[in-house]
Amino acid sequence: MIPVCRIDDLPEGEAVRITVDDHTPAIAVFHAEDGGFYAVDDLCSHQDASLSEGYVEGCFVECPLHAALFDLRTGAPTCLPARRPVRTHEVAVVDGFLYVRPAVREDAVA
């Protein structure tokens, strides 16, 4: 698990972008308006835009570039222009700290 921040440092409706290493895409970590914490790939599946700079509405994030809307719980797009989902990542809260376990890339070589 990768440490992100203290949960108190990520206000509801906000996001933070984290980088893991040179081989893992950046991850956007959200504190959704339902109080939950979610993590998805930071790059919009429609075009190069940072979802961490998007607008959180409930459990959804709106891409700041073309307004594609993604469900933070599943990564699924809910409207055009996005057609492909973004990958989700496991999130854990331990002793007031937020952690993310990056999902294994499907094209990763063992």
Salt bridges, closest charged atoms under 4 A:
ASP8 OD2 - ARG6 NH2 3.89
ASP41 OD2 - ARG87 NE 3.25
ASP41 OD1 - HIS89 NE2 2.72
ASP42 OD2 - ARG17 NE 2.86
ASP71 OD1 - ARG73 NE 2.98
GLU90 OE1 - ARG101 NE 3.13
ASP107 OD1 - ARG105 NE 2.96
